[in-house]
Amino acid sequence: MQKFKSYCSKPANLITVIFLTLLLLAVVLPLSTLLIGSFKVNGNQEAIWIGDEVADGSWTFHHWTELLTSKEFNYAETKFWIPLGQSALMALIACFVAVLFGGMVAWFITRSDLPAKQFISTVFVFPYIMPSWSMAMFWENFFKNTSINAGMGILQSVTGLCVPESFVYGLWPCAMSLGLHYAPFAYILIGGILRNMDANLEEAATVLKASRFKILRRITLPIVLPALVSTVLLVFSSSISSFTVPFFLNKSSISSGNNFVSISVQMRNLINTGFTIGQGYVVAIVLMIFSIGILTLNNWLTGTRKSFTTVTGKSGQVSLVKLGRARTPTAAIMIVIVAFFAIMPLLSFAMESLFEVPGDWSTFTLRYWTSTELFEGSNKGDTIGILRSATLWQAMGRSLLLSVLVSILAGTFGILIGYAVARKRGSRAATLMSDLAFLPYLIPSMSFGAVYLALSYTKGFTWLDSSFFLLLLVGSVKFMPFASRAGTSAMLQLSGEIEEAAVIMGVPWWKRMTRVLFPIQKASFISGYLLPFISCMREMSLFVLLAASYTTLVTTLLQEYSRTGLTQASNAINLLIILVVLVIQFAVNKLTGASLDRGIGG
């Protein structure tokens, strides 16, 4: 009894027990429910579809065998293997684009005397802050043309050039959009390694008369290998399960031979039919296996080489490559490129929302912003100009409320988990809690939504079905890894002597947290709140399966407008979401000094 009281007297022990229990219920239970759902009949509609006199809730291998092996009407090939192969190819191209573009910018910023570095670095990260589907919408706005009956895009209106349909919709544009979106991620990882690399390594090679290319190939590239591997694997994992980008750039016709379908879009179609829910769960499990396997491979590859030491106690001065006469032209080209992909999307969303006919300046209108008339082609009863739409403002308010609550829960839980992990560092319980808190990051957003959808169909959990509480629960668990990593990093930087001094003075634990620890690491902790807020505010894939008509969020409303052909309204809403996120992030940065940069990469 005395040992129990002594154990409970330490806050870190109580936090560990509480959060291990919560994480088992919030992460492991839904995952097991999804796995079970892939081997059971989910509803009467699915029972009728399967036939063979099966009943709702009975066990079956039909979902796996039908989706993976059925040759009838080439079902397995068209519903699973072709979409999976296309998604894998899309992810590989995205990896190549992200690493090439991001790595090139990282090298110029950290290893050359390029001017305007601060501007290029700041602007280049901007596409990573925007939702991935913003880049997809910009790609469509820029390249669409009348030759494919998609309206006039920016390129055609300025130059008259019409690119083929395969360059506007399908595999290639999806891969390019994802690659450009994740290029800043590659820049952050690779640039961090290059920035901290000991200059003596390259200087020694220069003294030995090694060429600049040989130095790059034999010294620089091996040193940044861990960052390259991590970038490739993480971008591949995120891209193969992407839903929003293929959703916006998959409007081509089958007759054109450009019928690209991603595995994530196929999963949503399977689940939404009601007849093939179990097959959708199978796809979700496959995507999770992909992601977890890739992250495990990443840890193994970077872990097999234990020493990547690039920061020593010797020279930290960086030997910059002199660009000579190419210095100014190179800077000008890079400024134009990064500004094009960071600033031009916002301008394109504004332009597309102001033209009745895309690209036709004579059709300039504020209708989609201020009109009181109903739009044709929408099933929303009050779909008028978005600034006057009750549906839009209700969705915006619901999204803001959800994002604030998610950030409070995820941020607070992340700090508490970080405290317990830091204080019980090395124990099995702390390691397990840290791993469980990070596990949702490994699960694709669409798959994670499917996990909780399966749970809401489970007997005893039907109260979760399509409720705001379900969205809050899913968002808090999904975005907790950002907060927990920020909280853990911040707590590990604090010496235990700081808290011990407060304990000696008789300061209670809650006051030690709020008056001592939190003020010291305020910027990092607030970043742990800011990251879940921004991620939740711009998230679509996670909520698209879960949001009902009475829990419509601003991102799911945007998807509805895009699906029904109201591209002007969807562009206006996209611009509004980005501006809201940027304003809030800027305000938090000015008030507290916290920024998104502190949380990127965990």
Stockholm file with secondary structure:
# STOCKHOLM 1.0

chainA/1-602         MQKFKSYCSKPANLITVIFLTLLLLAVVLPLSTLLIGSFKVNGNQEAIWIGDEVADGSWTFHHWTELLTSKEFNYAETKFWIPLGQSALMALIACFVAVLFGGMVAWFITRSDLPAKQFISTVFVFPYIMPSWSMAMFWENFFKNTSINAGMGILQSVTGLCVPESFVYGLWPCAMSLGLHYAPFAYILIGGILRNMDANLEEAATVLKASRFKILRRITLPIVLPALVSTVLLVFSSSISSFTVPFFLNKSSISSGNNFVSISVQMRNLINTGFTIGQGYVVAIVLMIFSIGILTLNNWLTGTRKSFTTVTGKSGQVSLVKLGRARTPTAAIMIVIVAFFAIMPLLSFAMESLFEVPGDWSTFTLRYWTSTELFEGSNKGDTIGILRSATLWQAMGRSLLLSVLVSILAGTFGILIGYAVARKRGSRAATLMSDLAFLPYLIPSMSFGAVYLALSYTKGFTWLDSSFFLLLLVGSVKFMPFASRAGTSAMLQLSGEIEEAAVIMGVPWWKRMTRVLFPIQKASFISGYLLPFISCMREMSLFVLLAASYTTLVTTLLQEYSRTGLTQASNAINLLIILVVLVIQFAVNKLTGASLDRGIGG
#=GR chainA/1-602 SS CHHHHHHHTSHHHHHHHHHHHHHIIIIIHHHHHHHHHTTBCCSHHHHHHHCTTCCTTCBCSHHHHHHHHCCGGGHHIIIIIHHHHHHHHHHHHHHHHHHHHHHHHHHHHHHBCCSCHHHHHHHHTHHHHSCHHHHHHHHHHHHCCGGGTSCCCHHHHHHCCCCCGGGTSSHHHHHHHHHHHHHHHHHHHHHHHHHHSCHHHHHHHHHTTCCHHHHIIIIIHHHHHHHHHHHHHHHHHHHHTCCHHHHHTCCCCGGGTCCCCCHHHHHHHHHHHSSSHHHHHHHHHHHHHHHHHHHHHHHHHHHSSCCCCCCCSSCCCCCCBCCGGGHHHHHHHHHHHHHHHHTHHHHHHHHHHTBSSTTCGGGBCCHHHHCCSCCTTCCCTTCCCTTTCHHHHHHHHHHHHHHHHHHHHHHHHHHHHHHHHHHTTTCHHHHHHHHHHHHHHHSCHHHHHHHHHHHHTSTTCGGGTTCHHHHHHHHHHHTHHHHHHHHHHHHHTSCHHHHHHHHHTTCCHHHIIIIIIHHHTHHHHHHHHHHHHHHHHTCCTTTTTTCCGGGCCHHHHHHHHHHTTCHHHHHHHHHHHHHHHHHHHHHHHHHHCCCGGGTTTC
#=GC SS_cons         CHHHHHHHTSHHHHHHHHHHHHHIIIIIHHHHHHHHHTTBCCSHHHHHHHCTTCCTTCBCSHHHHHHHHCCGGGHHIIIIIHHHHHHHHHHHHHHHHHHHHHHHHHHHHHHBCCSCHHHHHHHHTHHHHSCHHHHHHHHHHHHCCGGGTSCCCHHHHHHCCCCCGGGTSSHHHHHHHHHHHHHHHHHHHHHHHHHHSCHHHHHHHHHTTCCHHHHIIIIIHHHHHHHHHHHHHHHHHHHHTCCHHHHHTCCCCGGGTCCCCCHHHHHHHHHHHSSSHHHHHHHHHHHHHHHHHHHHHHHHHHHSSCCCCCCCSSCCCCCCBCCGGGHHHHHHHHHHHHHHHHTHHHHHHHHHHTBSSTTCGGGBCCHHHHCCSCCTTCCCTTCCCTTTCHHHHHHHHHHHHHHHHHHHHHHHHHHHHHHHHHHTTTCHHHHHHHHHHHHHHHSCHHHHHHHHHHHHTSTTCGGGTTCHHHHHHHHHHHTHHHHHHHHHHHHHTSCHHHHHHHHHTTCCHHHIIIIIIHHHTHHHHHHHHHHHHHHHHTCCTTTTTTCCGGGCCHHHHHHHHHHTTCHHHHHHHHHHHHHHHHHHHHHHHHHHCCCGGGTTTC
//
